Amino acid sequence: MDILEFLDNSPSPAWAAETGASLLKASGFVEIKPGEDVTVGKIFVRPHSGMLIAAAVPPKIKANQASFRIIGAHTDSPHLRLKPRAAEEKSGYTVLASEIYGGALLYTWFDRALGLAGEVYFKTGDAITKTLVKIDESIAIVPSLAIHLQRGINEDGFAPAKATALHALISAKQADFDLHEYLAARAHISAEQILSYDLSLFDTQKAVRGGVKNELLSSARLDNLVSCFAALSALRDTKTENTISVVALFDHEEVGSVSESGAESGLTEKLLHAFGRAAGLEGENFAQALARSIFLSADMAHGVHPNFADKHDTENRPRLGDGVTLKVNQNRRYATSAATQAVFHDICQTNQIASQIYTHRNDLPCGSTIGPAVSAALGIPTLDVGVAMLGMHSIRETCAWADLAEYQNFMAAFLAR
């Protein structure tokens, strides 16, 4: 599976975790069900729908040299998500009511061919179960209002009414449409069985390489599926003797990470303890191993924009194609410290990996990542690293193809350190 397939097969957080699990299984990783005993070897667990945590646990480990190398990323991206009982009639049309998830760049969601993907929960016998659905056809569109009906839009700026303007049109008629029946036909169950759903609208346009020299990658959800793919790919090939290598893909980063499957979930530390026990690390040995550990928060970075260069810092403005980007913020919106900056530069110099640095303009509020939360919870040094991109939080984003290999090479070197 290459990055293009990974992106196209991951239109929602649950699908990203499913696709990631398929990639790991194809590489010999064994799934451990939540609550089962963790074993040594290459394993993964899926505690919740959009969450995937994988590890390479060596069979023989020296307690006095043991440590963890952890890469964290997130499976979710800003988008439009269906509300419960989403299908409704408006002026004789049938639409799907949506809710804005995260900080989506809203104007990019208009006039795009949209599909629908996610999970359906249903009753079978006495049990509640779930299934994934993915509708790749262009079944929906959020239509713009004609300029003739809003003459000042290009001068006044685009500010859609969030409560009403983002309903997705699915039929030009007041159709006798039952969303549960539609989903049931796709899931091969009866409509009466359906209890709930978690469904995302997504852009049906596929991921592509572009640019006159084929040097760009354009797709939905580069933030942060590029990091997820690079981390899983690096983990597949890792071989260490005294290091437990971990990749943790969380959900809900775009809305604050406070959930059962987010980066602030207590599951992370519990699973680290489980991986440690499998390797014979408990009590003081585990605590000492954690003290020798380091966390890599992997998330995309802002590349300098050719048309808006004044929006970037004057000193550290990464360009697409110039390598892996270290993100630094002295107010710890990013978790990188001077100590972990040194680790970053040492890895890049030792392995001849192209690198650059991003810092945010002082007069603009800075975004954040899972880095500060995980670093604080585990108490271990943390790096915030990513790939420079354009159009962050747009329905379609762009990065450089060459940076993907550099990113994966950096992660592989990090895990082997």
Disulfide bonds with the S-S distance in Angstrom:
none
